[in-house]
Amino acid sequence: MTVYHTPVLFDKSLEFLVTDSNGIYFDGTLGFGGHSSGILNSLSADGLLISTDVDQDAFSFSQKKFSEEKRVKLYNMNFSQIDIIAKIESIPLFTGIFADLGVSSFQLDTAESGFSYRNNAQLDLRMDKSKVINAADVVNSYSEEDLANIIFQYGEEKNSRKIAKVICEIRREKKIQTTLDLSNIITEITPKRYHTKTLSRVFQALRIYVNDELNTLKLFLKKSIDLLKPEGRLVILSYHSLEDRIVKETFKYETLDCICPLGSPICNCEKVPRLKIITKKPVVPDNKEIEDNFRSRSAKLRAAERI
């Protein structure tokens, strides 16, 4: 399998993440091994990398890619299971934890992956194919109200109610089975200049919902902070406002030493700060990177250090 995927903010990710070449690192989004390769190249012979991904194509590819590398252990598991993986490997704490939350170029450009509205394929959108519900199930069986809420909440699409109404009208006559079926419905009711943005938002909403991405991210962040050694780094790459907001708010909360109500005469919350934010503002790709890899344009990198 030939794979073309350019790791986003590659140098900056490694700069913030790798503070000890002898350390133990976790890459929660192995993909096709781009960032993982960079982490490995930054480690000494005594360093160790644990990488994981639920996508079977990516996992199988990286198994072969790193088959001769003794400093890496690969798992075909969701990154929110970082605590289980740590127990399996008898790792008490990690030196650094990384996640790139984007969909890979391979997934977007390969029709049969079904992640892009630009390629016709079965309407699936599951990263982990063992999940019971796929995007077609949602589109064909959920109520109009639930569909509208999903599209609005996870896609931030203002015309969510109109889109949901038309989907429900169409599916009474014919089941919506492919990415092209859904794309055609959306473009029919959307002004041409808004086609790309609206399609992106609807497909994003369905993908986030089907994979429960936001709750999974919250769980991963909580466990990651628990599993970071003092001065260990947590580095996250996000690509849309919903993910970035969760990362930003989690980091901010973990810097606080008090969460008592405003005006409380004494502090009795026993809140202890666990993080120091390294990136006061998110790091974004420069013009050269965006020119070379247009899909990097929306990336935001945030990094924090365990106290």
N, C-alpha and C positions, 0 to 999 in steps of 0.2 A: 504494500500500500504506500503510495507516494503522498506525503503530507506537506502542505505549505502553510506554516503558521509562524508569524513573527511575534515573539514575546514583547509585550508592551512595557514601557518604562523599565527596560531590562537592567540597565546600569544602576539606576536609582533604587530599584528594588533590592539589589544585592548590597548596595552601599548602606542602606538603612538596616537590612536584615542581618548580614553576616558580621558579627563582632568578635567571634572567636573561631579560628579555623579548626580547632579541635572539638568544637561543640556538636550538639545533636539538634538537628533542624527538622521541621515538619512542613511539607508543602501539601496543603489540602486540596489543591487543584492541579494535579499532575499533568493532565492533558496529554500533549505529545512531547513533553519533556523539555520545553524551552527554558523556563525558569529553573526547573530541577537541575538541568545541565549546568547552568550558571552557578547554582549553589554548590554543586559537587566540585566544580572547578575552583571554587574558593576555599575548599576544605583540605585539610592535611590528610595524611594516610590514617590518622586516628579519628577523623570526623565521621559523622553518620547522618544520613538523610532518610527520613521516612516520608514517602509520597503516596497519595491516594487519589482515586477518581472512580466515580460510579459508572462513567461511560465505558462500555465494554470495548469499543473500537480503540479509544485512546489508551486504555489500560493494556490491551493486547499489543499495540504498537510499542508502548514504552517498555513492556516486559522484554521484548526483543532488543530494543535500543540499549537497555541497561543490563542485559543478560550477563555481561562479563564484569560488571561493576560490583565489587563486594561492599562498597560503602553505602549502598542504598537498599532499602526494603520497600517493596511496593504492595499496596493493598487495593483491592477492588471494592472499596467501601466509601460511604459518604463521609465528608470531612467532619461532620458533627459527631462522628464516632471516634474522635481523636482520643478520648479517654479510654475507650476499649482497646484501641491500637496500642496506646502507651502501656496498658497492662500486659498485653500480649508480648510486647518487646521488653518488658521490665524497665521502662523508662520513667523515673519519678518526675523529672522536669525537662523541658526543652530549652535550648539556648535561643532559638528563634522559631517563629511560626509565621507562615506566609499563605496567602490565598489570593488568586486572581479570579474574580467572580464573573468574568466575561465568557461568552460563548465563543468557541474557537472558530477560526476561519474555515477549518475543515468542515465543521458542523454546518456552518452557514452556506458553504459553497457546494457541498455534496447533497444532491437532490434527495437521495434515499434517507438521509439523516432527518429530513422533515422539519428543520429548524428555521427555514427561511421562506418567506412568501414569494421570493423570486424564483424558486424551484418548485415544480409540482411533485408532491409526494403525499403519502398518507398523513392525515392531520393527527400527529402524535404529540410531539414536543416533550416527551419524557426523556430526561437524562438517564434515569434508571428504568430500564424496560420492565423490571419486575413490579413496578408500581401498577396498581389495578386500574386507575382512571387515567385516560389520556385526553388530549384536547378535543378529539372528536366526540367523546362521551359527554364532555362539558357542553359543547356547542349544540349537541342534538338532544340532550335530556334535561338540562337545567332550566329552571323557570326564567321567564323574561326578566324579572326583577333581579334574580341572582346573577344572571349573565351581565346585566347592566352594571351591577355593583362590582363585579370582578373586573370588567373593562375599565371602569372609572377608578377603582381603588388601586389596581396594580398597573394600569396603563396610563393613568392620569389623562384619559381621553374625555373631553367635555361632551362629545356627541354619543356617549356610551348608551343612552336610553334609545336613541334612534337606531343605532347599530343593532342593539339587542332585539328591538321590535322587528326589524326586517329579517334578522336571522331566524327568529321564531316563525315568521310568516313563510319564509322559503322552506324551512325544514318540514313543514306540514305537507308539502308537495314532494319533496325529495331530500333524502338524507345528505348532510354535508360531510363528505368523506375525505376530501383532499385539501391541501393548502391552496390550490387554485380555486376550488369551490368557494372557500371562505374569502379569498382575495377578491374574486369577482363580485361577490356580494358587497364588500366594503367599497370597492372602487365605483360601483354603480351608483352609490348614494353619497359619494364624497367628491367635492370639487377637485379637478385634476391637480391643482397646485398643492393640495394637501394629501395626495395619495400616499406618498412615501411615509410621511410622519404618522398618518392615521394607521396604515398597515403595520408599521413598526410598533406602535403603541398597543394595538389589539393583540398582535402575536406575542409581544412582551408580556402582556397581562395574562394570557393563557399559559405561557411557559412558566411564569412565576407561580401561578396558582397550582398548576398540575404538579410542579416539583416542590411546592411549599417552600420556596426559596427564602422568603423573608424570615419565617420562624426558624428555619434551619440555620440561617446566618446568625440569628440571635443566640441560638444554642451553641453554635460553634465558637462565637466570641466569648461567651461566658466560660466555657470549658477551657478555651485557649488561655485566658487570663489565669485561671486556676493552675494551669500546667506550665506556666512560664517561670523560669528561675529568675532570681533577682538580677536586674540589668539585662534580662532577655528581651528581645524585640518582637513585637507583633506588627506585621506589615500587611495591609489589605489594599487591593486594587478593585475599585468599583466602577460601574459604567452608567448608572442612572441614579436619579435623585433619591429613590426609595432606599436602595442599598446604602448609598453614601450617608444618608440621614441616620440610619441605624448605626453605622460605624462611628460617625461623629458623636452621636448622643451617648453611645456606650463608652467611648473613650472619655468624654467629658464627665460622665457620671462616676467613672472609676478614678478620676482625679480629685473628687470632692472629699473633704474631711468631715462634712456635716450635711445632713439632709433634713434637719429639723425644720418645722414650719417657721416662716419668717416671723420674727418678733418673739420667739421662744426665749424665756429668761436664761435658761441653761440648756446645754446640749446633752441629750441623753440617747441619741440615736446609735452611738457606738460605731459610726461609719468610719472606716479606715481607707484612705486612698491607696489604690493598688497600681496606678499607672501614672507615668509622666509622659505627656504628649511631646513627641519629637518634631512633628510637622504642624506648626501653628496654623498654617493654611495648607490645603491639599496640594500635592505636587502634581502638575499636569504635563503632558507631552509638549515639547517645543515644536516650533513650526516645521523643522526638518523632519522630526519623527512623524508628524501628521501628514506631511507631504509623502513620505515613504510608505506609511501605513495609515490610510485614512480612517480605518476602524478604531484607531487609538484616540481619536479626537475627543471622545467623551470620558476618557479615563481619569480617575482621581486616585492618587495614592495617599494613604494616611498611615502614619507609623507612631507607635507608642512603646514605651519601655517600662518593664515591670519594676516596681519599687521594692 
